[in-house]
Amino acid sequence: MKAEEKIVEAKYFLQEAAFLNKNAAVAWIAKRDALEQFRVELKKNNYWAVVRGPYGEAELGRMRSNGGFENTYMISASDLLN
């Protein structure tokens, strides 16, 4: 698979939490396991989302089959402001 195809395919994020302000989102991350790769992104609805990803459909399918979606919400990259 070419690099460009991988970027196009990777269009989903797992949202762990959402907050009205960025500082609250950063504080949420600080209280979690440092091994997790979280980041804060502004959503189109003006909430600050704590997300993991991006993931492609194939990756999400593997994660789902391994029970990897507890306490998470899947969102599309189009929900985020770039």
Protein Blocks (a to p, Z undefined) as FASTA:
>chain_A
ZZklmmmmmmcdcdfbdcfbfklmmmmmmmmcfkbccdddddfkopacddeddddfklmm
mmmmnopaghiacddfklpcZZ
